[in-house]
Amino acid sequence: MLYAIIGEDAPNSLEKRMAVRPPHLERLNKLKDEGRLVLAGPFPAIDSVDPGPAGFSGSLIVAEFTSQQEAETWAAADPFATEGVFCRVTVKPFRKTLP
């Protein structure tokens, strides 16, 4: 089943986000290589593709897991969660309808 993982960035976490981005992307690429990643990306803090120093307000990942518990465990182990980029993570079952 698909799960939406919504991470909310902690205040002033841009520097930390950029520092731990490589291992975060490594985990996402593993999901992609396994054919389990539907989409992933950040929420710019302002209305801009490149928000610069305004940074990001969080991220969205939609991926396939065998259970909500597996998705929650995966999300909790992500560097953005373990290193304090995210101050809150929500995992919800997701049903893709379109396209």
N, CA, C and O atoms as CSV, one atom per row, in Angstrom:
chain,resi,resn,atom,element,x,y,z
A,1,MET,N,N,0.847,-1.176,0.000
A,1,MET,CA,C,0.000,0.000,0.000
A,1,MET,C,C,0.888,1.233,0.000
A,1,MET,O,O,2.027,1.197,0.466
A,2,LEU,N,N,0.349,2.328,-0.531
A,2,LEU,CA,C,1.073,3.596,-0.522
A,2,LEU,C,C,0.821,4.338,0.784
A,2,LEU,O,O,-0.241,4.229,1.395
A,3,TYR,N,N,1.845,5.103,1.192
A,3,TYR,CA,C,1.763,5.931,2.390
A,3,TYR,C,C,2.342,7.299,2.079
A,3,TYR,O,O,3.360,7.417,1.398
A,4,ALA,N,N,1.681,8.330,2.585
A,4,ALA,CA,C,2.197,9.691,2.490
A,4,ALA,C,C,2.923,9.997,3.788
A,4,ALA,O,O,2.367,9.856,4.877
A,5,ILE,N,N,4.161,10.413,3.653
A,5,ILE,CA,C,4.976,10.805,4.797
A,5,ILE,C,C,5.159,12.309,4.686
A,5,ILE,O,O,5.761,12.804,3.733
A,6,ILE,N,N,4.638,13.029,5.663
A,6,ILE,CA,C,4.692,14.480,5.661
A,6,ILE,C,C,5.568,14.918,6.828
A,6,ILE,O,O,5.220,14.718,7.992
A,7,GLY,N,N,6.696,15.511,6.504
A,7,GLY,CA,C,7.602,16.013,7.527
A,7,GLY,C,C,7.507,17.515,7.616
A,7,GLY,O,O,7.545,18.199,6.594
A,8,GLU,N,N,7.386,18.038,8.810
A,8,GLU,CA,C,7.327,19.483,9.044
A,8,GLU,C,C,8.680,19.933,9.585
A,8,GLU,O,O,9.153,19.415,10.597
A,9,ASP,N,N,9.302,20.900,8.910
A,9,ASP,CA,C,10.623,21.358,9.327
A,9,ASP,C,C,10.577,22.136,10.635
A,9,ASP,O,O,9.644,22.896,10.893
A,10,ALA,N,N,11.590,21.934,11.445
A,10,ALA,CA,C,11.783,22.727,12.654
A,10,ALA,C,C,12.197,24.137,12.241
A,10,ALA,O,O,12.774,24.317,11.168
A,11,PRO,N,N,11.918,25.122,13.058
A,11,PRO,CA,C,12.361,26.489,12.745
A,11,PRO,C,C,13.885,26.545,12.578
A,11,PRO,O,O,14.627,25.872,13.294
A,12,ASN,N,N,14.324,27.345,11.639
A,12,ASN,CA,C,15.756,27.586,11.418
A,12,ASN,C,C,16.554,26.310,11.155
A,12,ASN,O,O,17.681,26.172,11.631
A,13,SER,N,N,15.978,25.388,10.406
A,13,SER,CA,C,16.645,24.102,10.178
A,13,SER,C,C,17.284,23.974,8.794
A,13,SER,O,O,17.726,22.886,8.424
A,14,LEU,N,N,17.341,25.065,8.023
A,14,LEU,CA,C,17.853,24.976,6.655
A,14,LEU,C,C,19.294,24.469,6.608
A,14,LEU,O,O,19.616,23.601,5.796
A,15,GLU,N,N,20.149,24.992,7.456
A,15,GLU,CA,C,21.556,24.568,7.454
A,15,GLU,C,C,21.666,23.071,7.766
A,15,GLU,O,O,22.424,22.349,7.118
A,16,LYS,N,N,20.919,22.624,8.741
A,16,LYS,CA,C,20.927,21.200,9.106
A,16,LYS,C,C,20.357,20.363,7.962
A,16,LYS,O,O,20.878,19.291,7.653
A,17,ARG,N,N,19.284,20.855,7.334
A,17,ARG,CA,C,18.664,20.155,6.202
A,17,ARG,C,C,19.699,19.919,5.103
A,17,ARG,O,O,19.819,18.812,4.578
A,18,MET,N,N,20.437,20.962,4.767
A,18,MET,CA,C,21.414,20.831,3.689
A,18,MET,C,C,22.560,19.887,4.086
A,18,MET,O,O,23.092,19.166,3.241
A,19,ALA,N,N,22.929,19.895,5.348
A,19,ALA,CA,C,24.019,19.036,5.816
A,19,ALA,C,C,23.657,17.554,5.762
A,19,ALA,O,O,24.508,16.724,5.441
A,20,VAL,N,N,22.411,17.214,6.072
A,20,VAL,CA,C,22.016,15.793,6.102
A,20,VAL,C,C,21.258,15.362,4.842
A,20,VAL,O,O,20.744,14.246,4.771
A,21,ARG,N,N,21.195,16.247,3.860
A,21,ARG,CA,C,20.483,15.923,2.613
A,21,ARG,C,C,21.082,14.716,1.884
A,21,ARG,O,O,20.312,13.883,1.407
A,22,PRO,N,N,22.406,14.571,1.768
A,22,PRO,CA,C,22.945,13.403,1.037
A,22,PRO,C,C,22.463,12.052,1.574
A,22,PRO,O,O,22.021,11.225,0.777
A,23,PRO,N,N,22.525,11.785,2.885
A,23,PRO,CA,C,22.017,10.480,3.337
A,23,PRO,C,C,20.498,10.358,3.212
A,23,PRO,O,O,19.979,9.257,3.028
A,24,HIS,N,N,19.788,11.476,3.311
A,24,HIS,CA,C,18.339,11.479,3.103
A,24,HIS,C,C,18.036,11.058,1.662
A,24,HIS,O,O,17.191,10.194,1.431
A,25,LEU,N,N,18.723,11.665,0.701
A,25,LEU,CA,C,18.517,11.323,-0.712
A,25,LEU,C,C,18.932,9.882,-1.011
A,25,LEU,O,O,18.323,9.220,-1.851
A,26,GLU,N,N,19.950,9.407,-0.338
A,26,GLU,CA,C,20.390,8.019,-0.514
A,26,GLU,C,C,19.264,7.044,-0.161
A,26,GLU,O,O,19.043,6.063,-0.871
A,27,ARG,N,N,18.565,7.312,0.922
A,27,ARG,CA,C,17.445,6.453,1.329
A,27,ARG,C,C,16.300,6.535,0.324
A,27,ARG,O,O,15.673,5.526,0.002
A,28,LEU,N,N,16.034,7.746,-0.167
A,28,LEU,CA,C,14.980,7.910,-1.168
A,28,LEU,C,C,15.345,7.193,-2.471
A,28,LEU,O,O,14.494,6.559,-3.095
A,29,ASN,N,N,16.597,7.295,-2.873
A,29,ASN,CA,C,17.034,6.611,-4.086
A,29,ASN,C,C,16.934,5.100,-3.946
A,29,ASN,O,O,16.675,4.407,-4.930
A,30,LYS,N,N,17.134,4.583,-2.745
A,30,LYS,CA,C,16.961,3.141,-2.530
A,30,LYS,C,C,15.495,2.755,-2.769
A,30,LYS,O,O,15.218,1.754,-3.431
A,31,LEU,N,N,14.565,3.542,-2.236
A,31,LEU,CA,C,13.144,3.280,-2.491
A,31,LEU,C,C,12.853,3.359,-3.993
A,31,LEU,O,O,12.117,2.532,-4.531
A,32,LYS,N,N,13.432,4.355,-4.663
A,32,LYS,CA,C,13.229,4.510,-6.108
A,32,LYS,C,C,13.760,3.289,-6.860
A,32,LYS,O,O,13.084,2.756,-7.740
A,33,ASP,N,N,14.970,2.850,-6.512
A,33,ASP,CA,C,15.571,1.695,-7.177
A,33,ASP,C,C,14.756,0.425,-6.964
A,33,ASP,O,O,14.759,-0.467,-7.812
A,34,GLU,N,N,14.059,0.341,-5.835
A,34,GLU,CA,C,13.205,-0.809,-5.535
A,34,GLU,C,C,11.825,-0.675,-6.185
A,34,GLU,O,O,10.995,-1.577,-6.069
A,35,GLY,N,N,11.578,0.448,-6.870
A,35,GLY,CA,C,10.291,0.674,-7.522
A,35,GLY,C,C,9.177,1.040,-6.559
A,35,GLY,O,O,8.001,0.868,-6.882
A,36,ARG,N,N,9.529,1.545,-5.374
A,36,ARG,CA,C,8.532,1.826,-4.339
A,36,ARG,C,C,8.236,3.309,-4.159
A,36,ARG,O,O,7.273,3.661,-3.477
A,37,LEU,N,N,9.039,4.186,-4.755
A,37,LEU,CA,C,8.863,5.620,-4.583
A,37,LEU,C,C,7.956,6.184,-5.674
A,37,LEU,O,O,8.223,6.014,-6.863
A,38,VAL,N,N,6.885,6.855,-5.261
A,38,VAL,CA,C,5.978,7.503,-6.205
A,38,VAL,C,C,6.433,8.941,-6.455
A,38,VAL,O,O,6.531,9.379,-7.600
A,39,LEU,N,N,6.709,9.668,-5.371
A,39,LEU,CA,C,7.213,11.033,-5.484
A,39,LEU,C,C,7.803,11.468,-4.160
A,39,LEU,O,O,7.492,10.916,-3.104
A,40,ALA,N,N,8.661,12.471,-4.239
A,40,ALA,CA,C,9.260,13.030,-3.028
A,40,ALA,C,C,9.747,14.435,-3.338
A,40,ALA,O,O,10.227,14.711,-4.438
A,41,GLY,N,N,9.620,15.309,-2.366
A,41,GLY,CA,C,10.134,16.655,-2.552
A,41,GLY,C,C,9.788,17.556,-1.392
A,41,GLY,O,O,8.947,17.227,-0.555
A,42,PRO,N,N,10.459,18.720,-1.353
A,42,PRO,CA,C,10.240,19.661,-0.255
A,42,PRO,C,C,9.134,20.659,-0.556
A,42,PRO,O,O,8.740,20.852,-1.706
A,43,PHE,N,N,8.643,21.289,0.507
A,43,PHE,CA,C,7.706,22.403,0.417
A,43,PHE,C,C,8.519,23.694,0.592
A,43,PHE,O,O,8.967,23.976,1.704
A,44,PRO,N,N,8.724,24.488,-0.475
A,44,PRO,CA,C,9.427,25.764,-0.284
A,44,PRO,C,C,8.657,26.645,0.704
A,44,PRO,O,O,7.427,26.668,0.700
A,45,ALA,N,N,9.391,27.360,1.540
A,45,ALA,CA,C,8.756,28.221,2.546
A,45,ALA,C,C,8.120,29.457,1.924
A,45,ALA,O,O,7.283,30.112,2.546
A,46,ILE,N,N,8.524,29.775,0.682
A,46,ILE,CA,C,7.926,30.894,-0.041
A,46,ILE,C,C,7.525,30.397,-1.425
A,46,ILE,O,O,7.896,29.292,-1.819
A,47,ASP,N,N,6.781,31.198,-2.153
A,47,ASP,CA,C,6.294,30.819,-3.475
A,47,ASP,C,C,7.405,30.963,-4.515
A,47,ASP,O,O,7.415,31.897,-5.317
A,48,SER,N,N,8.342,30.006,-4.477
A,48,SER,CA,C,9.488,30.045,-5.375
A,48,SER,C,C,10.081,28.645,-5.490
A,48,SER,O,O,10.138,27.901,-4.511
A,49,VAL,N,N,10.518,28.297,-6.692
A,49,VAL,CA,C,11.177,27.004,-6.885
A,49,VAL,C,C,12.458,26.945,-6.061
A,49,VAL,O,O,12.783,25.909,-5.481
A,50,ASP,N,N,13.186,28.061,-6.011
A,50,ASP,CA,C,14.408,28.157,-5.205
A,50,ASP,C,C,14.172,29.202,-4.120
A,50,ASP,O,O,14.334,30.396,-4.372
A,51,PRO,N,N,13.794,28.773,-2.923
A,51,PRO,CA,C,13.453,29.739,-1.877
A,51,PRO,C,C,14.653,30.403,-1.215
A,51,PRO,O,O,14.479,31.263,-0.352
A,52,GLY,N,N,15.867,30.020,-1.604
A,52,GLY,CA,C,17.054,30.635,-1.026
A,52,GLY,C,C,17.068,30.518,0.487
A,52,GLY,O,O,16.750,29.460,1.032
A,53,PRO,N,N,17.438,31.605,1.179
A,53,PRO,CA,C,17.549,31.540,2.635
A,53,PRO,C,C,16.218,31.354,3.361
A,53,PRO,O,O,16.210,31.047,4.553
A,54,ALA,N,N,15.084,31.536,2.659
A,54,ALA,CA,C,13.786,31.276,3.301
A,54,ALA,C,C,13.636,29.802,3.606
A,54,ALA,O,O,12.921,29.427,4.536
A,55,GLY,N,N,14.313,28.953,2.821
A,55,GLY,CA,C,14.322,27.520,3.094
A,55,GLY,C,C,13.021,26.815,2.770
A,55,GLY,O,O,12.307,27.175,1.834
A,56,PHE,N,N,12.738,25.816,3.558
A,56,PHE,CA,C,11.618,24.923,3.320
A,56,PHE,C,C,10.794,24.769,4.585
A,56,PHE,O,O,11.293,24.935,5.699
A,57,SER,N,N,9.524,24.450,4.391
A,57,SER,CA,C,8.653,24.250,5.552
A,57,SER,C,C,8.432,22.775,5.857
A,57,SER,O,O,7.841,22.433,6.882
A,58,GLY,N,N,8.900,21.905,4.981
A,58,GLY,CA,C,8.746,20.472,5.195
A,58,GLY,C,C,8.926,19.706,3.906
A,58,GLY,O,O,9.438,20.237,2.921
A,59,SER,N,N,8.503,18.457,3.917
A,59,SER,CA,C,8.656,17.573,2.760
A,59,SER,C,C,7.496,16.599,2.677
A,59,SER,O,O,6.817,16.314,3.664
A,60,LEU,N,N,7.292,16.094,1.456
A,60,LEU,CA,C,6.294,15.062,1.205
A,60,LEU,C,C,6.972,13.903,0.492
A,60,LEU,O,O,7.704,14.098,-0.478
A,61,ILE,N,N,6.722,12.704,0.978
A,61,ILE,CA,C,7.190,11.473,0.344
A,61,ILE,C,C,5.975,10.570,0.209
A,61,ILE,O,O,5.238,10.366,1.174
A,62,VAL,N,N,5.766,10.035,-0.975
A,62,VAL,CA,C,4.731,9.030,-1.177
A,62,VAL,C,C,5.445,7.782,-1.678
A,62,VAL,O,O,6.083,7.796,-2.731
A,63,ALA,N,N,5.328,6.711,-0.916
A,63,ALA,CA,C,6.043,5.481,-1.247
A,63,ALA,C,C,5.249,4.267,-0.792
A,63,ALA,O,O,4.330,4.364,0.021
A,64,GLU,N,N,5.630,3.134,-1.336
A,64,GLU,CA,C,4.966,1.872,-1.015
A,64,GLU,C,C,5.675,1.179,0.146
A,64,GLU,O,O,6.899,1.049,0.165
A,65,PHE,N,N,4.877,0.744,1.103
A,65,PHE,CA,C,5.359,-0.032,2.246
A,65,PHE,C,C,4.370,-1.160,2.496
A,65,PHE,O,O,3.233,-1.095,2.031
A,66,THR,N,N,4.782,-2.186,3.218
A,66,THR,CA,C,3.894,-3.315,3.482
A,66,THR,C,C,2.851,-3.011,4.547
A,66,THR,O,O,1.822,-3.683,4.625
A,67,SER,N,N,3.121,-1.977,5.382
A,67,SER,CA,C,2.190,-1.626,6.449
A,67,SER,C,C,2.464,-0.201,6.914
A,67,SER,O,O,3.512,0.368,6.608
A,68,GLN,N,N,1.532,0.365,7.646
A,68,GLN,CA,C,1.755,1.687,8.215
A,68,GLN,C,C,2.922,1.643,9.196
A,68,GLN,O,O,3.717,2.581,9.265
A,69,GLN,N,N,3.022,0.562,9.946
A,69,GLN,CA,C,4.139,0.444,10.895
A,69,GLN,C,C,5.477,0.485,10.172
A,69,GLN,O,O,6.410,1.140,10.639
A,70,GLU,N,N,5.586,-0.205,9.035
A,70,GLU,CA,C,6.838,-0.173,8.272
A,70,GLU,C,C,7.122,1.244,7.776
A,70,GLU,O,O,8.265,1.698,7.830
A,71,ALA,N,N,6.095,1.947,7.294
A,71,ALA,CA,C,6.271,3.321,6.817
A,71,ALA,C,C,6.700,4.235,7.967
A,71,ALA,O,O,7.580,5.078,7.795
A,72,GLU,N,N,6.084,4.073,9.130
A,72,GLU,CA,C,6.441,4.893,10.294
A,72,GLU,C,C,7.866,4.608,10.757
A,72,GLU,O,O,8.600,5.527,11.119
A,73,THR,N,N,8.253,3.343,10.744
A,73,THR,CA,C,9.620,2.971,11.132
A,73,THR,C,C,10.630,3.561,10.156
A,73,THR,O,O,11.664,4.094,10.561
A,74,TRP,N,N,10.318,3.461,8.858
A,74,TRP,CA,C,11.203,4.031,7.838
A,74,TRP,C,C,11.335,5.533,8.048
A,74,TRP,O,O,12.445,6.064,8.038
A,75,ALA,N,N,10.215,6.220,8.239
A,75,ALA,CA,C,10.225,7.669,8.415
A,75,ALA,C,C,10.995,8.080,9.670
A,75,ALA,O,O,11.728,9.068,9.647
A,76,ALA,N,N,10.838,7.348,10.738
A,76,ALA,CA,C,11.519,7.679,11.994
A,76,ALA,C,C,13.032,7.526,11.888
A,76,ALA,O,O,13.777,8.187,12.612
A,77,ALA,N,N,13.486,6.659,10.992
A,77,ALA,CA,C,14.923,6.427,10.819
A,77,ALA,C,C,15.558,7.353,9.791
A,77,ALA,O,O,16.777,7.333,9.620
A,78,ASP,N,N,14.758,8.163,9.103
A,78,ASP,CA,C,15.306,9.060,8.091
A,78,ASP,C,C,16.174,10.134,8.747
A,78,ASP,O,O,15.825,10.631,9.818
A,79,PRO,N,N,17.297,10.502,8.126
A,79,PRO,CA,C,18.162,11.523,8.719
A,79,PRO,C,C,17.469,12.855,9.005
A,79,PRO,O,O,17.831,13.539,9.962
A,80,PHE,N,N,16.485,13.234,8.198
A,80,PHE,CA,C,15.771,14.473,8.489
A,80,PHE,C,C,15.018,14.364,9.814
A,80,PHE,O,O,14.832,15.369,10.500
A,81,ALA,N,N,14.587,13.173,10.178
A,81,ALA,CA,C,13.912,12.964,11.462
A,81,ALA,C,C,14.933,12.808,12.593
A,81,ALA,O,O,14.794,13.438,13.641
A,82,THR,N,N,15.944,11.982,12.389
A,82,THR,CA,C,16.896,11.699,13.469
A,82,THR,C,C,17.804,12.878,13.788
A,82,THR,O,O,18.282,13.005,14.915
A,83,GLU,N,N,18.046,13.744,12.803
A,83,GLU,CA,C,18.958,14.869,13.019
A,83,GLU,C,C,18.241,16.177,13.339
A,83,GLU,O,O,18.886,17.218,13.467
A,84,GLY,N,N,16.907,16.136,13.472
A,84,GLY,CA,C,16.167,17.303,13.923
A,84,GLY,C,C,15.754,18.295,12.849
A,84,GLY,O,O,15.335,19.407,13.172
A,85,VAL,N,N,15.862,17.921,11.573
A,85,VAL,CA,C,15.325,18.792,10.529
A,85,VAL,C,C,13.805,18.839,10.671
A,85,VAL,O,O,13.197,19.909,10.635
A,86,PHE,N,N,13.207,17.665,10.833
A,86,PHE,CA,C,11.766,17.584,11.032
A,86,PHE,C,C,11.449,17.703,12.519
A,86,PHE,O,O,12.075,17.048,13.353
A,87,CYS,N,N,10.469,18.547,12.841
A,87,CYS,CA,C,9.998,18.617,14.224
A,87,CYS,C,C,8.749,17.753,14.403
A,87,CYS,O,O,8.345,17.455,15.527
A,88,ARG,N,N,8.139,17.352,13.270
A,88,ARG,CA,C,6.954,16.507,13.329
A,88,ARG,C,C,6.874,15.707,12.030
A,88,ARG,O,O,7.147,16.228,10.948
A,89,VAL,N,N,6.498,14.441,12.153
A,89,VAL,CA,C,6.317,13.585,10.982
A,89,VAL,C,C,4.958,12.899,11.105
A,89,VAL,O,O,4.626,12.320,12.139
A,90,THR,N,N,4.185,12.978,10.031
A,90,THR,CA,C,2.887,12.323,9.970
A,90,THR,C,C,2.923,11.301,8.844
A,90,THR,O,O,3.406,11.586,7.748
A,91,VAL,N,N,2.410,10.112,9.122
A,91,VAL,CA,C,2.347,9.056,8.110
A,91,VAL,C,C,0.882,8.670,7.945
A,91,VAL,O,O,0.201,8.332,8.913
A,92,LYS,N,N,0.412,8.725,6.701
A,92,LYS,CA,C,-0.987,8.405,6.423
A,92,LYS,C,C,-1.080,7.450,5.244
A,92,LYS,O,O,-0.323,7.580,4.281
A,93,PRO,N,N,-2.002,6.487,5.307
A,93,PRO,CA,C,-2.248,5.663,4.121
A,93,PRO,C,C,-2.693,6.571,2.980
A,93,PRO,O,O,-3.377,7.572,3.198
A,94,PHE,N,N,-2.295,6.209,1.761
A,94,PHE,CA,C,-2.589,7.030,0.595
A,94,PHE,C,C,-3.079,6.151,-0.539
A,94,PHE,O,O,-2.490,5.111,-0.837
A,95,ARG,N,N,-4.154,6.575,-1.162
A,95,ARG,CA,C,-4.673,5.828,-2.315
A,95,ARG,C,C,-4.576,6.711,-3.544
A,95,ARG,O,O,-5.295,7.703,-3.665
A,96,LYS,N,N,-3.694,6.351,-4.447
A,96,LYS,CA,C,-3.534,7.101,-5.686
A,96,LYS,C,C,-4.732,6.870,-6.584
A,96,LYS,O,O,-5.104,5.728,-6.856
A,97,THR,N,N,-5.335,7.955,-7.043
A,97,THR,CA,C,-6.483,7.868,-7.943
A,97,THR,C,C,-6.105,8.327,-9.346
A,97,THR,O,O,-6.440,7.659,-10.324
A,98,LEU,N,N,-5.423,9.437,-9.455
A,98,LEU,CA,C,-5.014,9.973,-10.760
A,98,LEU,C,C,-3.558,10.353,-10.742
A,98,LEU,O,O,-3.042,10.560,-9.644
A,99,PRO,N,N,-2.863,10.464,-11.800
A,99,PRO,CA,C,-3.224,9.904,-13.098
A,99,PRO,C,C,-3.047,8.412,-13.104
A,99,PRO,O,O,-3.304,7.763,-14.118
